[in-house]
Amino acid sequence: MLPYKRSQRVGDLIREEMAEIIMKLKDPRIGFITVTGVKITEDLKLATVYISVLKQEEKETTLEILNAAKGFIRAELAKRVRMKFIPALTFRVDESIEYGNKIEKLLKEIRSARNEEQQ
């Protein structure tokens, strides 16, 4: 069994803290955001924060806002997490939810095609 890596533990901690920090951002343009994951490099210098946005049309605006507030978010993270170095942050939209929905749709189409063949 592989041990639970430090980078994974730090990523989980950052994900929790990032969710709270983003909730408290006072920008009215930000809609409903969910922090779905944080992938952090082994040297703990760079963290990629994956988010999902409720409204598809707000994705680009939300990413722009978060990238503009990167410095503030990183400073808030430094106050909450005791680490020697706070990783640099990059924000990305998590496409896995959309990908999962696409696969689910394809599976439903296959099932309905099979049901039509059997009848």
C-alpha positions as CSV (number, residue, x, y, z in Angstrom):
1,M,0.0,0.0,0.0
2,L,1.4,3.4,-1.0
3,P,1.7,5.9,1.8
4,Y,-0.5,9.0,1.7
5,K,1.9,11.6,0.2
6,R,2.6,14.9,1.8
7,S,1.6,16.8,-1.4
8,Q,-1.8,15.1,-1.3
9,R,-2.4,16.0,2.3
10,V,-1.4,19.6,1.7
11,G,-3.6,19.6,-1.4
12,D,-6.6,18.5,0.6
13,L,-5.9,21.1,3.3
14,I,-5.6,23.8,0.6
15,R,-8.8,22.7,-1.1
16,E,-10.7,23.1,2.2
17,E,-9.2,26.5,3.0
18,M,-9.6,27.7,-0.6
19,A,-13.3,26.9,-0.5
20,E,-13.8,29.1,2.6
21,I,-11.7,31.9,1.2
22,I,-13.5,32.0,-2.1
23,M,-16.9,32.0,-0.4
24,K,-15.8,35.2,1.5
25,L,-14.7,37.1,-1.6
26,K,-17.0,40.1,-2.0
27,D,-17.2,40.3,-5.7
28,P,-20.8,40.4,-6.9
29,R,-19.8,39.0,-10.3
30,I,-18.8,35.7,-8.7
31,G,-21.6,33.2,-8.8
32,F,-21.8,29.8,-7.2
33,I,-18.3,28.2,-7.2
34,T,-17.2,24.8,-6.0
35,V,-13.5,24.0,-5.4
36,T,-13.4,20.4,-6.7
37,G,-9.8,19.7,-6.1
38,V,-6.2,21.0,-5.7
39,K,-3.3,19.4,-7.5
40,I,0.0,20.3,-6.0
41,T,3.5,19.6,-7.2
42,E,5.8,17.3,-5.2
43,D,8.0,20.3,-4.2
44,L,4.9,22.1,-2.9
45,K,5.7,25.2,-5.0
46,L,2.8,25.3,-7.4
47,A,-0.9,24.5,-6.8
48,T,-3.5,24.1,-9.5
49,V,-7.0,24.8,-8.1
50,Y,-9.8,23.2,-10.0
51,I,-13.2,24.9,-9.7
52,S,-16.6,24.2,-11.1
53,V,-19.0,27.0,-11.8
54,L,-22.8,26.6,-11.7
55,K,-23.6,28.7,-14.8
56,Q,-21.6,27.8,-17.9
57,E,-21.6,31.3,-19.2
58,E,-19.9,32.6,-16.1
59,K,-16.8,30.4,-16.4
60,E,-14.5,32.9,-18.1
61,T,-15.5,35.8,-15.9
62,T,-15.0,33.7,-12.8
63,L,-11.5,32.6,-13.9
64,E,-10.6,36.2,-14.6
65,I,-11.8,37.4,-11.2
66,L,-10.0,34.6,-9.4
67,N,-6.8,35.1,-11.3
68,A,-7.0,38.9,-10.5
69,A,-7.5,38.1,-6.8
70,K,-4.6,35.5,-6.7
71,G,-2.4,37.6,-4.5
72,F,-5.2,38.3,-2.0
73,I,-6.2,34.6,-1.9
74,R,-2.6,33.5,-1.5
75,A,-2.1,36.0,1.4
76,E,-5.3,34.7,3.1
77,L,-4.1,31.1,2.6
78,A,-0.8,32.0,4.3
79,K,-2.7,33.3,7.3
80,R,-4.6,30.0,7.6
81,V,-2.0,27.4,6.7
82,R,1.3,27.0,8.5
83,M,3.8,26.3,5.8
84,K,7.3,27.6,5.1
85,F,6.3,28.3,1.5
86,I,2.8,29.0,0.2
87,P,2.5,27.6,-3.3
88,A,1.8,29.8,-6.3
89,L,-1.8,29.4,-7.4
90,T,-3.3,28.8,-10.8
91,F,-7.0,28.4,-11.4
92,R,-8.6,26.0,-13.9
93,V,-12.2,25.0,-14.6
94,D,-12.7,21.3,-13.8
95,E,-13.9,19.6,-16.9
96,S,-14.4,16.2,-15.3
97,I,-18.0,16.9,-14.4
98,E,-18.9,17.8,-18.0
99,Y,-17.0,14.8,-19.2
100,G,-18.9,12.5,-16.8
101,N,-22.2,13.9,-18.0
102,K,-21.2,13.4,-21.6
103,I,-20.3,9.7,-20.9
104,E,-23.6,9.2,-19.0
105,K,-25.5,10.6,-22.0
106,L,-23.7,8.3,-24.4
107,L,-24.4,5.3,-22.1
108,K,-28.1,6.2,-22.0
109,E,-28.2,6.4,-25.8
110,I,-26.6,2.9,-26.1
111,R,-29.1,1.5,-23.6
112,S,-32.1,3.0,-25.4
113,A,-30.7,1.7,-28.7
114,R,-30.4,-1.8,-27.3
115,N,-33.9,-1.7,-25.9
116,E,-35.3,-0.7,-29.3
117,E,-33.4,-3.6,-30.9
118,Q,-34.8,-6.1,-28.4
119,Q,-38.4,-5.0,-29.0
